[in-house]
C-alpha cells in the first residue's frame, strides 16, 4: 500500500486547510486510516483516525473533522492555531490495533 498526502501549506491563525491522503496498491487490506503530526522538536502525535468509528485527539476534537471516501482520507482543519504547525502524515492499518503503512508528510504552517 502506498499513501500520498497533499494539501498542506501556510495559513493564518483562525483559518482552515483540508488535507487529503490517497491510498493505492493493496487497498483491500486497509481497515482504518488516520493522521499523525510532528511539530519541530517534538515527538510524533496522533491526530485522528477513521475505521469503524472516528477518533480524535483531545487537542483537535472540536476543530478537525476526518472523513473517508473509499481509499482517500481527508482531514478538514478549522480554527487553526500556531500549535497546529507540524508535518502531517497519513497512515493506514490492516487491523484496528495498529498502523502498517505510512505516507510522506505534508507541512502545515500556521502563522499567528
N, C-alpha and C positions, 0 to 999 in steps of 0.2 A: 504494500500500500504506500502510495506517495501522497503527501499533503502539501498543498500550495496555498500559502496565506497571502492576503493582499488587503489594502485599504488603510494602512497606516499613514500618518502624516503629521503635520503641525496644525494645531488648533488652539484657539484661545480658551482660557478657563470659562466654563459655562457652556461651551459648545458641544457638538456631537460628532461622532465618527461611527462608521459601520465597517467592521472587519468581516472578511469572507475567507473561508478556507475550503478548497475543493479537494476531495479525495479521488484518487484514481488507482487502478490496479485491482487487487482482490478486495473490492469494496464489500462483497457479500459477507466477508468475515467481520465487518465492523459492527459492534454492538452500540457503542456510545462514542461521542466526540466532545471535545472540550477545549478550553482556552486556559493558558497559563501566562504569567508575565514575570519579567525580571527587570527590576529597576537597577540603575547603576550602583554598584557596590553592595547590592542586596541579593539574597537568595531567591531562587525562582519560587513563585507562589501560585497557588490555584486561584482561578478566577471563576470559572463556571463550566458546567458540563450538561450534556443532554443525552439521555438514553430513554429509559422508561419514564424518568422524571427529569425535571430541571433543577439543578442545584447551583447556588451562588455563594461566593464568599461574602461574609458579612459586610465587608468594605464596599461592595458594589451592588448589593441586593436591591436597593431602591433606585438604582440609576442605570444598570445594564440589563439587557434582555438578550437571551440566547434563543436561537431558532435553528431549525434544520430542514432542509429540503433535499431529500434523497441523500446524495453524497456530498452535500455542501452545508457547512455550518456557518452561521452568522453570529456576530456579536454587535448588537446595537448599543453604543455607549453614549449616554446622555449626561448632561450636567458634569462635564469632565472637570477634574481638579488637577493641580500640578502634581499631586501624589500619584496620579494615574500614569504619569510619564514612565514608560518602560518599553522593552521589547516584548511583544505579544506573540506567543507561539501556539499553534493549534496541535492537538493530539487526538488519537483515536485508539480505542481499545476493543479487544475481542470479547472481553468479559467486563462486568461492572467493577471488578476489583482492581483493574489496572489499565494503564495506557501503554500500548505496544508500539505505536507508530508516532513519530514526531515530525512536524514540518519545520521549515526555517521560520525565523521570526520576522515580524513586521514592526517597525518602530513607530510608536505613538509619542509625540511630544506635546505637552500641554503647557502653554505659556501663561504666566499669571500677569 
